[in-house]
Amino acid sequence: MLLNQFLFLGAFLFCTGVYGALARRNAVLVLMSIELILNAVNINLVAFGAFKNNVAGQVFALFVIAIAAAEVGVGLAIVLIIYRNKRSIDITQVDSMKG
Amino acid sequence: MDWILNNFWLVPLLPFVSFWAILFLGKRAPYKGAEIGIGALGAAWLASAWAAVAWIRRPTVGTGDNAIRHYIEHNYTWFTDGHVKVTVGFHADGLAVMMLVVVSTISLLVHVYSTEYMRGDIRYTYFFAALSLFTCGMYVLVTAASMLQGLFGWELMGVCSFMLIGHWWEDQANSNAALKAFFTTRTGDVGLLVGISILYFAAGQTFNWERINEMALKGQIGHTLLFWAAIALMVAVIGKSAQFPLHTWLPDAMAGPTPVSALIHAATMVVAGVYLVARTYGVFWVAFSIGPHTHAHHGVNILAIVGGVTIIIAALLAFVQDDIKKVLAYSTVSQLGYMVMALACGAWVGGIFHLFTHAFFKACLFLGAGSVSHSGSHHSFDMKKDMGGLKKYMPTTYWTFVIASAALAGIFPLAGFWSKDEILLSSGRNGYWWFMGVGIVGAMLTAAYMTRCIYLTFHGEYRGHGHPHESPKAITVPLIILAVLSVSAGWLNAFGLHYFADWTRNEVFVLAQVKDYPFSVPLAASALGLAIVAAAFAGYFYVREEFKLRGFTERSALARAGRDFLVNKYYLDHLYTGIIIKGIREPLAQGAYWFNQNVIDAVVNGVATYTKVVAGFVYNGIDQIGIDGAVKGVGAGAESGGQSLRTLQTGKVQQYAAILFAAAVLIGLGLVLFT
């Protein structure tokens, strides 16, 4: 069982996601990056599940997918509201909470 | 058929439900709640009658004087506390069934009577609710299988008698009478609590009546313990059944409406004490060595003395009363003395048989007195001022009153004759000759004062100012029913008949080997003869003008002194309120005042001064510097902390995320490096 390869893939995806979430200005792309992070986690879960010969990993992954769908729904709704207010989805312009 | 005996709880439940129904629905009901009470009592009467038939039909075990019907008892767990299990149960036996029949009959008739007597009363609905609850209390007591449960009914009656005696509480005298009744009986109730507690522990943690009697009679409880338990219970009986020297509340209780007086005196409340003795007979039997004198004696029969003294003292008081209800009240006290003395002299059947017959004729007398005041004397009870000559205006009331009086005086062949004779006979045969003598003297006095009462009320010239007429049907019909019962009730245990004894005899009776003697003609004849002589003597006294009692007391200083002594009720009320209560209250008040002035004030002043000093220190030292400093310091700290931290709050989401990831990385590194 090649566990390492999967873990490397997961790590790569995670890093890509983190980069996208931190560096992108487009709010939709930030959301997509978060999806990447979650999928990295899913890969790890399934990989460990298969490695340990335990179905719980896959079940967990399914739960994560379901929750990710809900989270994207909420996230896109927020983006839509921001667009309506600001006529833009540039995330750096949303800073009215500045202390 | 035995269903009702197995479901005895039904009987107390009926008036309990009607109490709440009247309270909540009574005002809106077409007859203002009276119909609910009468309906419930009617149902309870049917249940009682059914129970009586079922009981009589039960098979007997044993032969002759030992032939009894086994009781039926059902116990349910009330609560458990550790290993102590307290049960609530219902005990059906001859005594309980007999009491149910008496209570139901009297209470039902009193309810019917009240619809007319209380017509237009301001608290009409409330009155019927209280009557229901009162009856419920008596039912609870007589159906109870345990003393604790009995105590509930006992106290329930105490409260209800307070409410009913003080029914017209706007008048100060009435509310005082209610308080007096309540406090006097409460004094006795302390004895009941003590007695129950002693018996509970003496009998191995049980409240069960049957079990306590059995243990007492089998010698499983020490004599000293039983003696003190019996003394405590006796105090309860003295309070509740108005025995000397706590009888003073009962005549004052006449302040209540007349139907209530009838109910209190005939079926509930005062007979509860007699019932208590009959029910815990095993305890009294052993503690006071009641049995026939052939047995070894090592106890003093105080209960018989109390009963005997009460008979004479109350009967004498009845002679000087002008208030018709007070004559009857003292008569009740005297008759209760009979019952208590009978039980204490080993005449178990005689005692409860007298309770049974007395209920009917005393209820009849009270309701008769109520009828007289309702329709004859314009709501007055004063025989000398407002009555006299009512015979021709109120024939039904007159004849029922005469029949009931004759029954009370023990005239053949009415109810009182048979029950009184049973008492005299058994107490004599058991060796209590003195008490038999007291009983005969009591019977003579009874005959004499009832003659006086009838003469003053119904004969001579009308002295009132109203328009006397016969009472309506709601009053006369109960009177007639009660008069018929006053005639017939005695035949249950008359010459050659012993149904009553057969039906009521119970396990305790057999275990204690209580004796039941056959009717004795010479004794009965001589007692009857003496009673008739006494009545004739009293009658002669009043019919002959020159022998008026007033003239007699004016002529003889000794008679005047005796009369004053009686009018002042042996100065017992003076003793209680003037000496005991004043004696306790005044030194107590003085002491309390001194204590207040010198001790409490000193303490208060000292505390105040000390508090002032401490408060000054607290204000300047702790409050201003310590607490305020701390509060201000926290405020300043929070402000400067906030100022320095606000730079972190950029509003840029991605910056937050970067910090979050950085923190996660640092924690991850830490985990990797340090584990």
Interface residues (C-beta under 8 A of the other chain):
Chain A: V18 A21 L22 A23 V30 I91 T92 V94 D95 S96 M97 K98 G99
Chain B: L645 R646 T647 L648 Q649 T650 G651 K652 V653 Q654 A657 A658 F661
